[in-house]
Amino acid sequence: MAFMRSIQIYDTTLRDGTQGEGVSLSLQDKLQITQRLDELGVDFVEGGYPASNTKDAEYFQAGPRAEAGARQDLCLRHDPPPRHEAGG
């Protein structure tokens, strides 16, 4: 029996993508991006850090899963996922 590996995609567009000079996303922008990433099948969306600014806090308070119509299994995070050691 062949062993199938599962690949999960972790996207940081909403956090790292806003670090560039002159880049600012509105709450609606973030919700739309979340929806598009969900449509593409992205497993994890790092939405930012709610304690860092009001816009990130509003994003998580807005309930992006419901607002964006996201899959129930889409994981919206404000911290990175745990890293697993190779082979374990």
N, C-alpha and C positions, 0 to 999 in steps of 0.2 A: 504494500500500500504506500503510495507516495505521500510525503508530508507536505502540506500546503502551508505556507507562511502568510500571515495577514499583515498588510502594511496599513498603518494608520497615519493620517496626515494631520500635522499640527501647524496651524497658521497663526502668524503673529502680525498680520497686516494692521490690525486695529491698534496695536501697541507700537511695534517697531516702525510701522509705516507712517506714524505721526511724528517721528523724531527728526525728520528733515526740516530744514529752514523753510518757513513760510507755509508749512502743511498744517492744516487744521480741518478736522472733520466734525460736522454737526452731529447731534444725536440721530437725526434722520439718516445721515450718511452712514453712520455706524450700523444702524439697523438694516439698511439696504445692502451694505457689504456683507453683513452676517447672513442675510437671506441668500445672496448670490453664492457665498461660500458653501452654505448648506445645500443649495441646488447642485453644486459641483461634487458633493459627497465628502466634503472636508469633515473629519472626525472631531477635531479640537479647534476651537477659536479662542485665542487669548484676547480678551476684550479690553485689556488695560488694567489699571490698578485703581480701584475706587477711592482709596485714601489719598491719591496723588492730586486729583482735581475734581471739580464738580461735574464736568462732562462725563468722565468715566463713571462716577457714582450714579449719575442719571441713567447711563446706559444699562447698568445692572439693575437699577430700581425699575426701569421701564419694562422689565421682563422680556428681553430680546427673543426668547424662544417663542412666546406667544405673538409678539409684535411682528416678528419676521416670518412667522409661519414655519418655523424650523422643525425638523424631525425631532421626535422625542429623545432620540439617542445622541443628538448633537451636544457635545460637552462645551459649555462656555466657562472659561476659566479666567481667574485673575492672578494665578500663579502657575509656574511651569509644572508639567506632569513629573512624577518621580522617574528617575533614570534607572534602568535595569542594567545590571552587569551582563556582558556578553557570556553566553553559555548558561545563564541561570535564570 
